[in-house]
Amino acid sequence: MSNYYEPVEQLDEFTKDMARALNCLKKDLESIDMYNQRVCSSNSEDLKAVLANNRDEKIKHVCLTLEWLRRNSKEWEKELKNYLFTQQPIAKSEGGLCWRPRKQD
């Protein structure tokens, strides 16, 4: 199964590198979720520690990939700088309005 939506021979090297990074990011995020669920459901403290270590390594991989994307894409750099490591509301929109969950009745 290909990770490309267009014929690979039509893609430049940068586009292929971006696809590699984004596909690794997707797989690492899925792994984090899997390990986290297994940590939560395991009855063995030793196994929980091993699985938590694996999960945390995947988190590191995600961070490294995000940094690569930031360094290699002006669009990623702009959005990451806009939304990460700030105190503004997470769901802030450019119009200043923010999505709010409905109150439960």
PyRosetta script that sets phi, psi and omega in degrees:
from pyrosetta import init, pose_from_sequence

init()
pose = pose_from_sequence("MSNYYEPVEQLDEFTKDMARALNCLKKDLESIDMYNQRVCSSNSEDLKAVLANNRDEKIKHVCLTLEWLRRNSKEWEKELKNYLFTQQPIAKSEGGLCWRPRKQD")
pose.set_psi(1, 132.4)
pose.set_omega(1, -177.6)
pose.set_phi(2, -87.4)
pose.set_psi(2, 147.8)
pose.set_omega(2, 174.4)
pose.set_phi(3, -95.1)
pose.set_psi(3, 12.5)
pose.set_omega(3, -177.8)
pose.set_phi(4, -111.2)
pose.set_psi(4, 145.8)
pose.set_omega(4, 177.8)
pose.set_phi(5, -96.8)
pose.set_psi(5, -17.7)
pose.set_omega(5, 179.3)
pose.set_phi(6, -121.0)
pose.set_psi(6, 161.2)
pose.set_omega(6, 177.9)
pose.set_phi(7, -56.2)
pose.set_psi(7, 127.6)
pose.set_omega(7, -174.0)
pose.set_phi(8, -60.0)
pose.set_psi(8, -30.9)
pose.set_omega(8, -179.8)
pose.set_phi(9, -69.4)
pose.set_psi(9, -14.0)
pose.set_omega(9, 177.5)
pose.set_phi(10, -91.6)
pose.set_psi(10, -3.7)
pose.set_omega(10, -175.5)
pose.set_phi(11, -99.4)
pose.set_psi(11, 141.2)
pose.set_omega(11, 176.2)
pose.set_phi(12, -80.7)
pose.set_psi(12, 171.2)
pose.set_omega(12, -175.5)
pose.set_phi(13, -64.0)
pose.set_psi(13, -37.4)
pose.set_omega(13, 179.0)
pose.set_phi(14, -63.7)
pose.set_psi(14, -43.1)
pose.set_omega(14, 179.0)
pose.set_phi(15, -63.2)
pose.set_psi(15, -38.8)
pose.set_omega(15, 176.8)
pose.set_phi(16, -66.8)
pose.set_psi(16, -38.9)
pose.set_omega(16, 176.4)
pose.set_phi(17, -64.6)
pose.set_psi(17, -40.7)
pose.set_omega(17, 177.2)
pose.set_phi(18, -61.5)
pose.set_psi(18, -42.8)
pose.set_omega(18, 178.5)
pose.set_phi(19, -62.0)
pose.set_psi(19, -41.2)
pose.set_omega(19, 177.7)
pose.set_phi(20, -60.3)
pose.set_psi(20, -47.4)
pose.set_omega(20, -178.9)
pose.set_phi(21, -63.1)
pose.set_psi(21, -45.9)
pose.set_omega(21, -177.7)
pose.set_phi(22, -66.7)
pose.set_psi(22, -37.4)
pose.set_omega(22, 177.7)
pose.set_phi(23, -68.9)
pose.set_psi(23, -38.5)
pose.set_omega(23, 174.8)
pose.set_phi(24, -63.5)
pose.set_psi(24, -41.2)
pose.set_omega(24, 178.6)
pose.set_phi(25, -59.6)
pose.set_psi(25, -46.1)
pose.set_omega(25, 178.9)
pose.set_phi(26, -60.2)
pose.set_psi(26, -46.9)
pose.set_omega(26, -178.0)
pose.set_phi(27, -66.1)
pose.set_psi(27, -39.3)
pose.set_omega(27, 178.4)
pose.set_phi(28, -66.7)
pose.set_psi(28, -39.4)
pose.set_omega(28, 177.3)
pose.set_phi(29, -63.6)
pose.set_psi(29, -41.2)
pose.set_omega(29, 176.4)
pose.set_phi(30, -62.9)
pose.set_psi(30, -39.5)
pose.set_omega(30, 179.3)
pose.set_phi(31, -65.2)
pose.set_psi(31, -40.0)
pose.set_omega(31, 178.1)
pose.set_phi(32, -59.1)
pose.set_psi(32, -45.5)
pose.set_omega(32, 179.1)
pose.set_phi(33, -61.6)
pose.set_psi(33, -45.9)
pose.set_omega(33, -179.3)
pose.set_phi(34, -60.6)
pose.set_psi(34, -51.1)
pose.set_omega(34, -179.5)
pose.set_phi(35, -62.3)
pose.set_psi(35, -40.2)
pose.set_omega(35, -179.7)
pose.set_phi(36, -61.6)
pose.set_psi(36, -42.8)
pose.set_omega(36, 178.1)
pose.set_phi(37, -64.8)
pose.set_psi(37, -38.3)
pose.set_omega(37, -180.0)
pose.set_phi(38, -70.1)
pose.set_psi(38, -36.3)
pose.set_omega(38, 174.8)
pose.set_phi(39, -60.3)
pose.set_psi(39, -45.0)
pose.set_omega(39, -177.5)
pose.set_phi(40, -64.1)
pose.set_psi(40, -37.4)
pose.set_omega(40, -172.2)
pose.set_phi(41, -94.7)
pose.set_psi(41, -12.8)
pose.set_omega(41, -177.8)
pose.set_phi(42, -72.7)
pose.set_psi(42, 144.9)
pose.set_omega(42, 176.5)
pose.set_phi(43, -95.4)
pose.set_psi(43, -8.5)
pose.set_omega(43, -178.1)
pose.set_phi(44, -97.5)
pose.set_psi(44, 120.8)
pose.set_omega(44, 178.8)
pose.set_phi(45, -64.1)
pose.set_psi(45, -36.6)
pose.set_omega(45, 178.0)
pose.set_phi(46, -64.1)
pose.set_psi(46, -44.7)
pose.set_omega(46, 178.9)
pose.set_phi(47, -66.1)
pose.set_psi(47, -39.7)
pose.set_omega(47, 176.9)
pose.set_phi(48, -56.6)
pose.set_psi(48, -41.8)
pose.set_omega(48, -179.2)
pose.set_phi(49, -65.4)
pose.set_psi(49, -41.9)
pose.set_omega(49, 178.5)
pose.set_phi(50, -63.8)
pose.set_psi(50, -48.2)
pose.set_omega(50, -178.7)
pose.set_phi(51, -64.8)
pose.set_psi(51, -38.2)
pose.set_omega(51, 177.8)
pose.set_phi(52, -64.6)
pose.set_psi(52, -38.8)
pose.set_omega(52, 176.5)
pose.set_phi(53, -62.6)
pose.set_psi(53, -44.0)
pose.set_omega(53, 177.9)
pose.set_phi(54, -61.6)
pose.set_psi(54, -43.4)
pose.set_omega(54, 178.4)
pose.set_phi(55, -59.9)
pose.set_psi(55, -45.0)
pose.set_omega(55, -177.4)
pose.set_phi(56, -66.8)
pose.set_psi(56, -33.2)
pose.set_omega(56, 174.0)
pose.set_phi(57, -63.3)
pose.set_psi(57, -40.2)
pose.set_omega(57, 178.0)
pose.set_phi(58, -65.9)
pose.set_psi(58, -36.1)
pose.set_omega(58, 176.4)
pose.set_phi(59, -61.6)
pose.set_psi(59, -42.4)
pose.set_omega(59, 176.7)
pose.set_phi(60, -59.5)
pose.set_psi(60, -43.2)
pose.set_omega(60, 179.5)
pose.set_phi(61, -61.7)
pose.set_psi(61, -40.8)
pose.set_omega(61, 177.5)
pose.set_phi(62, -60.8)
pose.set_psi(62, -45.2)
pose.set_omega(62, -179.4)
pose.set_phi(63, -63.0)
pose.set_psi(63, -42.1)
pose.set_omega(63, 178.4)
pose.set_phi(64, -62.7)
pose.set_psi(64, -41.6)
pose.set_omega(64, 179.6)
pose.set_phi(65, -67.0)
pose.set_psi(65, -41.4)
pose.set_omega(65, 176.4)
pose.set_phi(66, -60.6)
pose.set_psi(66, -39.1)
pose.set_omega(66, 178.5)
pose.set_phi(67, -66.4)
pose.set_psi(67, -38.9)
pose.set_omega(67, 176.4)
pose.set_phi(68, -61.6)
pose.set_psi(68, -44.3)
pose.set_omega(68, 178.8)
pose.set_phi(69, -61.4)
pose.set_psi(69, -41.8)
pose.set_omega(69, 179.3)
pose.set_phi(70, -61.9)
pose.set_psi(70, -43.1)
pose.set_omega(70, -177.5)
pose.set_phi(71, -72.5)
pose.set_psi(71, -21.3)
pose.set_omega(71, -173.2)
pose.set_phi(72, -113.0)
pose.set_psi(72, 2.1)
pose.set_omega(72, -179.7)
pose.set_phi(73, -143.2)
pose.set_psi(73, 120.1)
pose.set_omega(73, 177.9)
pose.set_phi(74, -61.0)
pose.set_psi(74, -35.5)
pose.set_omega(74, -179.5)
pose.set_phi(75, -66.3)
pose.set_psi(75, -45.8)
pose.set_omega(75, 177.5)
pose.set_phi(76, -63.3)
pose.set_psi(76, -43.2)
pose.set_omega(76, -179.7)
pose.set_phi(77, -58.6)
pose.set_psi(77, -46.3)
pose.set_omega(77, -179.2)
pose.set_phi(78, -60.1)
pose.set_psi(78, -49.2)
pose.set_omega(78, -175.9)
pose.set_phi(79, -70.5)
pose.set_psi(79, -39.7)
pose.set_omega(79, 178.5)
pose.set_phi(80, -64.4)
pose.set_psi(80, -42.4)
pose.set_omega(80, 178.2)
pose.set_phi(81, -65.9)
pose.set_psi(81, -32.0)
pose.set_omega(81, -178.4)
pose.set_phi(82, -72.6)
pose.set_psi(82, -34.9)
pose.set_omega(82, -170.9)
pose.set_phi(83, -110.9)
pose.set_psi(83, -21.5)
pose.set_omega(83, -177.3)
pose.set_phi(84, -95.1)
pose.set_psi(84, 147.7)
pose.set_omega(84, 173.5)
pose.set_phi(85, 58.8)
pose.set_psi(85, 38.4)
pose.set_omega(85, 174.7)
pose.set_phi(86, -122.2)
pose.set_psi(86, 171.2)
pose.set_omega(86, 177.2)
pose.set_phi(87, -104.5)
pose.set_psi(87, 2.7)
pose.set_omega(87, -179.5)
pose.set_phi(88, -70.4)
pose.set_psi(88, 158.3)
pose.set_omega(88, 177.8)
pose.set_phi(89, -56.4)
pose.set_psi(89, 138.7)
pose.set_omega(89, -176.3)
pose.set_phi(90, -60.4)
pose.set_psi(90, -41.4)
pose.set_omega(90, -175.4)
pose.set_phi(91, -90.7)
pose.set_psi(91, 22.1)
pose.set_omega(91, 179.0)
pose.set_phi(92, -58.7)
pose.set_psi(92, 136.5)
pose.set_omega(92, 174.5)
pose.set_phi(93, -107.0)
pose.set_psi(93, 165.4)
pose.set_omega(93, -179.1)
pose.set_phi(94, -62.8)
pose.set_psi(94, -25.5)
pose.set_omega(94, 179.1)
pose.set_phi(95, -82.9)
pose.set_psi(95, -0.5)
pose.set_omega(95, 178.8)
pose.set_phi(96, 87.0)
pose.set_psi(96, -7.0)
pose.set_omega(96, 177.9)
pose.set_phi(97, -91.8)
pose.set_psi(97, 154.0)
pose.set_omega(97, -175.2)
pose.set_phi(98, -131.5)
pose.set_psi(98, 139.3)
pose.set_omega(98, 174.4)
pose.set_phi(99, -67.9)
pose.set_psi(99, 134.7)
pose.set_omega(99, 176.9)
pose.set_phi(100, -123.9)
pose.set_psi(100, 136.4)
pose.set_omega(100, 177.2)
pose.set_phi(101, -65.5)
pose.set_psi(101, 149.2)
pose.set_omega(101, 176.4)
pose.set_phi(102, -69.4)
pose.set_psi(102, 146.2)
pose.set_omega(102, 175.0)
pose.set_phi(103, -72.8)
pose.set_psi(103, 139.0)
pose.set_omega(103, 177.8)
pose.set_phi(104, -76.4)
pose.set_psi(104, 135.6)
pose.set_omega(104, 178.3)
pose.set_phi(105, -76.5)
pose.dump_pdb("model.pdb")
